[in-house]
Amino acid sequence: MKEYNLLIIEDDHLIGSLLVKILQREGYKVYWRTDGKDMLEIIKHIDLVIMDVMLPDEDGYLLTRKLKNRGLPIPVIFLSARGDMDSKLQGLEIGEEYMVKPFDPRELLLRIRKMLDSAYGTFVQILHLYIDVERKRVFNGSLHQEVLFTATERKLFFYLYENRGRILSKEHFLEYAWQLEDRNPNLIPVHIKKVRAKIQDELGKIIETIYGEGYRLNTYFKS
């Protein structure tokens, strides 16, 4: 599975340290802050935020609004000692989940898994790549970040993925991805090279060149 990066913003050191241990044991990469001062600096690496509501400076609601105002679709789970309905509704209007302290860690883990699956889909792994087939997104597990394709590169990569194990000729790519008047066979090697560079496959292990025939995306590798 993709290694997800989780950010905890919690000023209670007992709760924060406990959450770090629990989440790391589940295989998550965890960042912990006691306030939100540098949140916007590290948020680009984060897949989900666990946000305490009551914080010493800016509260969790205000910090989450900052994320939303920047158009960052990052799931947020609020943790709060306030269990009244008004507080819950206020939290749910801003974030995706609201949990009242004290809480059962098993419930938190279940909510995290469901939210990550909902937000990022299920992934297929090919070596260091994690492929979200439904949303047509690719993540580099070595760099812990999404691969930023152009529209054409994304189209070619997923055309290869959908035909994995099959050799695709230049003519296949041209018919699939280019208008008739723009079809130039010399474009294919150029775009394949760019895709390989972006997925760290310069040696052509994942996208293999079959000389004289075309290209093939591999999902099986000899050890």
C-alpha positions as CSV (number, residue, x, y, z in Angstrom):
1,M,0.0,0.0,0.0
2,K,1.0,3.6,-0.4
3,E,2.8,5.0,2.7
4,Y,0.6,7.8,3.9
5,N,1.9,10.8,5.7
6,L,-0.2,11.9,8.7
7,L,0.0,15.2,10.6
8,I,-1.0,15.4,14.2
9,I,-1.6,18.9,15.7
10,E,-2.0,18.2,19.4
11,D,-0.7,20.2,22.3
12,D,-1.2,17.5,24.9
13,H,2.1,15.7,25.0
14,L,0.6,12.5,26.5
15,I,-2.0,12.2,23.7
16,G,0.4,13.3,21.0
17,S,3.1,10.8,21.9
18,L,0.6,8.0,22.2
19,L,-0.9,8.8,18.8
20,V,2.6,8.9,17.2
21,K,3.3,5.4,18.5
22,I,-0.1,3.9,17.5
23,L,0.1,5.4,14.0
24,Q,3.7,4.5,13.4
25,R,2.9,0.9,14.4
26,E,0.3,0.8,11.7
27,G,2.8,1.8,9.1
28,Y,2.0,5.5,8.7
29,K,4.7,8.2,8.5
30,V,3.8,10.6,11.3
31,Y,4.5,14.3,11.8
32,W,3.6,15.8,15.2
33,R,3.2,19.5,16.0
34,T,1.9,21.1,19.2
35,D,0.6,24.1,17.2
36,G,0.0,25.1,13.6
37,K,2.7,27.6,13.1
38,D,4.5,25.7,10.4
39,M,1.5,23.7,9.1
40,L,1.3,25.4,5.7
41,E,5.0,24.7,5.2
42,I,4.8,20.9,5.5
43,I,1.2,20.3,4.4
44,K,2.1,19.6,0.8
45,H,3.6,16.3,2.0
46,I,0.5,15.4,4.2
47,D,-2.4,13.0,3.3
48,L,-4.5,13.5,6.4
49,V,-4.6,15.8,9.5
50,I,-5.6,14.8,13.0
51,M,-6.4,18.2,14.5
52,D,-7.0,19.1,18.2
53,V,-9.7,21.8,18.5
54,M,-8.3,23.6,21.6
55,L,-4.8,24.8,20.8
56,P,-2.8,27.5,22.6
57,D,-2.7,30.0,19.7
58,E,-5.0,29.5,16.7
59,D,-7.7,26.8,17.3
60,G,-8.1,23.8,15.1
61,Y,-11.2,25.2,13.4
62,L,-9.2,28.3,12.2
63,L,-6.2,26.2,11.1
64,T,-8.5,23.9,9.1
65,R,-10.2,26.9,7.4
66,K,-6.8,28.0,6.3
67,L,-6.3,24.7,4.5
68,K,-9.7,24.8,2.9
69,N,-9.3,28.4,1.8
70,R,-6.1,27.4,0.0
71,G,-8.1,24.7,-1.9
72,L,-6.2,21.8,-0.2
73,P,-8.6,18.8,-0.2
74,I,-6.8,17.1,2.7
75,P,-9.1,15.1,5.1
76,V,-9.2,16.4,8.6
77,I,-10.2,14.6,11.8
78,F,-11.0,16.8,14.8
79,L,-10.2,15.7,18.3
80,S,-12.0,17.5,21.1
81,A,-13.1,17.3,24.7
82,R,-16.3,19.0,23.7
83,G,-19.0,16.4,23.2
84,D,-22.0,18.7,22.8
85,M,-24.0,18.6,19.5
86,D,-23.2,22.3,18.6
87,S,-19.5,21.6,18.8
88,K,-19.8,18.4,16.8
89,L,-21.8,20.1,14.0
90,Q,-19.4,23.0,13.9
91,G,-16.5,20.6,13.5
92,L,-18.2,18.5,10.9
93,E,-19.0,21.6,8.8
94,I,-15.3,22.3,8.5
95,G,-13.7,18.9,8.7
96,E,-14.7,15.4,7.7
97,E,-14.8,13.7,11.1
98,Y,-15.2,14.7,14.8
99,M,-14.1,12.5,17.7
100,V,-14.6,13.2,21.4
101,K,-11.8,12.7,23.9
102,P,-11.2,10.2,25.4
103,F,-11.6,7.9,22.3
104,D,-10.8,4.3,21.5
105,P,-7.6,4.2,19.3
106,R,-9.2,1.3,17.3
107,E,-12.1,3.6,16.2
108,L,-9.6,6.3,15.2
109,L,-7.6,3.8,13.1
110,L,-10.7,2.6,11.4
111,R,-11.9,6.1,10.6
112,I,-8.4,7.0,9.2
113,R,-8.3,4.0,6.9
114,K,-11.8,4.7,5.6
115,M,-11.0,8.4,5.0
116,L,-7.8,7.6,3.2
117,D,-9.5,5.0,1.0
118,S,-12.3,7.5,0.2
119,A,-9.9,10.4,-0.5
120,Y,-7.2,8.6,-2.4
121,G,-8.7,5.3,-3.6
122,T,-7.1,1.9,-3.5
123,F,-3.7,1.5,-5.0
124,V,-1.8,-1.0,-7.2
125,Q,1.9,-1.2,-6.5
126,I,4.5,-1.6,-9.2
127,L,8.0,-1.5,-7.6
128,H,8.2,2.0,-6.0
129,L,5.1,3.3,-7.8
130,Y,1.6,3.3,-6.2
131,I,-1.1,3.7,-8.9
132,D,-4.6,4.9,-8.1
133,V,-6.4,3.5,-11.1
134,E,-9.8,5.0,-10.4
135,R,-8.5,8.6,-10.1
136,K,-5.6,8.2,-12.6
137,R,-2.9,9.3,-10.1
138,V,0.5,7.9,-9.6
139,F,2.6,8.2,-6.4
140,N,6.3,7.7,-6.1
141,G,6.8,5.7,-2.8
142,S,10.6,6.4,-2.8
143,L,10.0,10.2,-2.8
144,H,6.7,10.1,-0.9
145,Q,5.0,12.4,-3.5
146,E,2.7,12.4,-6.4
147,V,4.1,12.1,-9.9
148,L,3.2,15.3,-11.8
149,F,2.4,14.2,-15.4
150,T,1.2,16.5,-18.2
151,A,-2.2,15.5,-19.7
152,T,-0.5,13.6,-22.5
153,E,2.0,11.9,-20.2
154,R,-0.8,10.7,-17.9
155,K,-2.8,9.5,-20.9
156,L,0.1,7.5,-22.2
157,F,1.0,6.0,-18.8
158,F,-2.5,4.8,-18.1
159,Y,-2.8,3.5,-21.7
160,L,0.3,1.4,-21.0
161,Y,-1.1,0.4,-17.6
162,E,-4.5,-0.7,-19.0
163,N,-2.6,-2.9,-21.5
164,R,0.1,-4.0,-19.1
165,G,2.0,-7.0,-20.3
166,R,1.1,-6.3,-23.9
167,I,3.4,-4.7,-26.5
168,L,2.1,-1.4,-27.8
169,S,3.5,-0.1,-31.1
170,K,3.9,3.6,-31.9
171,E,0.9,3.3,-34.1
172,H,-1.2,2.2,-31.1
173,F,-0.1,5.3,-29.2
174,L,-0.7,7.6,-32.1
175,E,-4.2,6.3,-32.7
176,Y,-5.0,6.5,-29.0
177,A,-3.6,9.9,-28.0
178,W,-3.3,12.1,-31.0
179,Q,-5.5,13.7,-33.6
180,L,-5.0,12.5,-37.1
181,E,-3.3,15.6,-38.4
182,D,-0.9,15.7,-35.4
183,R,0.3,12.1,-35.6
184,N,4.1,12.0,-35.7
185,P,5.8,8.7,-34.7
186,N,8.9,10.6,-33.5
187,L,6.8,12.1,-30.6
188,I,6.4,8.7,-28.9
189,P,10.0,8.1,-27.8
190,V,10.2,11.7,-26.5
191,H,7.1,11.3,-24.3
192,I,8.1,7.8,-23.1
193,K,11.4,9.2,-22.1
194,K,9.7,12.0,-20.1
195,V,7.3,9.6,-18.4
196,R,10.2,7.3,-17.5
197,A,12.1,10.2,-16.0
198,K,9.2,11.2,-13.9
199,I,8.6,7.7,-12.5
200,Q,12.3,7.1,-11.9
201,D,12.5,4.4,-14.6
202,E,15.3,5.7,-16.7
203,L,16.6,2.1,-17.3
204,G,13.2,1.0,-18.7
205,K,12.4,-1.7,-16.1
206,I,8.8,-0.7,-15.7
207,I,8.2,0.7,-19.2
208,E,10.3,-1.7,-21.3
209,T,11.4,-1.0,-24.9
210,I,10.8,-4.0,-27.2
211,Y,13.1,-3.1,-30.0
212,G,11.4,-3.1,-33.4
213,E,8.0,-3.5,-31.9
214,G,7.1,-0.9,-29.3
215,Y,6.8,-0.6,-25.5
216,R,5.4,-2.7,-22.7
217,L,4.5,-1.9,-19.1
218,N,5.7,-4.7,-16.8
219,T,4.1,-5.8,-13.5
220,Y,6.3,-8.9,-13.0
221,F,10.0,-8.7,-12.3
222,K,12.6,-11.4,-11.8
223,S,14.3,-11.2,-8.4
